[in-house]
């Protein structure tokens, strides 16, 4: 069954013996993490370089593709790189990516890095990585080409570990485990890979466009666990601390790669039926996502959200903050920093419809519903 229309999968939701069907997401529910135009929503970090130094212009957009390009390199000396979607961390979600492995590895790369990339799940932010850190603490849904491995969608665990069972047992510290029945694609062949992520309860990788059919690997109760990361941050949580959420990153490990799509369905939100933010496929309730009121905008004018009436009960309105606007499908259409003390925020003109306005500050955030005539 394809993913172009609504889909249903059965997933474990928590450590309790409980499962439910997830049905409903369609094309409009997928949030593109890569916009096909630029890398404005991505942070870049190479070992030995400061944040957002795109070493030798390795990450780039070409022909609407997100490309890992080593044409500007002549040798490699441990400069592992990562690009992370910095929009927000996620906890419960379905992720899919369409990828293609290039043929020629950069000289000096390790044998295990041939045609090797990965979707780094529950990743720490690039901003929190140390200068010489090689990999972000994360769970890697490994993307491979057939010249580098017989299987793709494998699991690797930089700075993390997991359990083999939903309850009981002991932590599994094996660094990399191959997926089953998941043959790696040939060079320059476009392939879909997916991951269903349920906070720290269960994660499953699927070889294909979405979480349908049989998973090729399943693991449970993800935790922080020191190892397989050089120069990690000093404030990393202790071994065994549950790893519940994080960002999504891709890699630059000496293998040329291309991504055509990287997109996500958020499975966490308002689960109160009848609320305008309700989605039938949500599996984890976020009560704050139900907090909506109507906020008007004069027809034909640029959106200006008066802080006093719209957010009068929200304390962070008096602090430095960001205002973001999301369409009814969850896609972010605008974002702007608002200086401390400002009473309103000018935003681009919006066409008629329903939007959601998120006001964020260091001490919290609040979402309001915006009805544009």
HELIX and SHEET records of a PDB file:
HELIX    1   1 UNK A   27  UNK A   29  5                                   3    
HELIX    2   2 UNK A   55  UNK A   57  5                                   3    
HELIX    3   3 UNK A  111  UNK A  113  5                                   3    
HELIX    4   4 UNK A  126  UNK A  128  5                                   3    
HELIX    5   5 UNK A  287  UNK A  290  5                                   4    
HELIX    6   6 UNK A  307  UNK A  310  1                                   4    
HELIX    7   7 UNK A  315  UNK A  318  5                                   4    
SHEET    1   A 2 UNK A   8  UNK A  12  0                                        
SHEET    2   A 2 UNK A  19  UNK A  23 -1                                        
SHEET    1   B 4 UNK A  31  UNK A  32  0                                        
SHEET    2   B 4 UNK A 257  UNK A 266 -1                                        
SHEET    3   B 4 UNK A  65  UNK A  68 -1                                        
SHEET    4   B 4 UNK A  59  UNK A  62 -1                                        
SHEET    1   C 8 UNK A  31  UNK A  32  0                                        
SHEET    2   C 8 UNK A 257  UNK A 266 -1                                        
SHEET    3   C 8 UNK A  92  UNK A 101 -1                                        
SHEET    4   C 8 UNK A 191  UNK A 198 -1                                        
SHEET    5   C 8 UNK A 202  UNK A 206 -1                                        
SHEET    6   C 8 UNK A 217  UNK A 224 -1                                        
SHEET    7   C 8 UNK A 160  UNK A 163 -1                                        
SHEET    8   C 8 UNK A 171  UNK A 172 -1                                        
SHEET    1   D 7 UNK A  42  UNK A  46  0                                        
SHEET    2   D 7 UNK A  81  UNK A  90 -1                                        
SHEET    3   D 7 UNK A 246  UNK A 252 -1                                        
SHEET    4   D 7 UNK A 116  UNK A 123 -1                                        
SHEET    5   D 7 UNK A 139  UNK A 144 -1                                        
SHEET    6   D 7 UNK A 154  UNK A 156 -1                                        
SHEET    7   D 7 UNK A 176  UNK A 177 -1                                        
SHEET    1   E 2 UNK A 268  UNK A 269  0                                        
SHEET    2   E 2 UNK A 284  UNK A 285  1                                        
SHEET    1   F 5 UNK A 294  UNK A 297  0                                        
SHEET    2   F 5 UNK A 364  UNK A 372  1                                        
SHEET    3   F 5 UNK A 353  UNK A 361 -1                                        
SHEET    4   F 5 UNK A 321  UNK A 327 -1                                        
SHEET    5   F 5 UNK A 332  UNK A 338 -1                                        
SHEET    1   G 2 UNK A 304  UNK A 306  0                                        
SHEET    2   G 2 UNK A 344  UNK A 346 -1                                        
END                                                                             
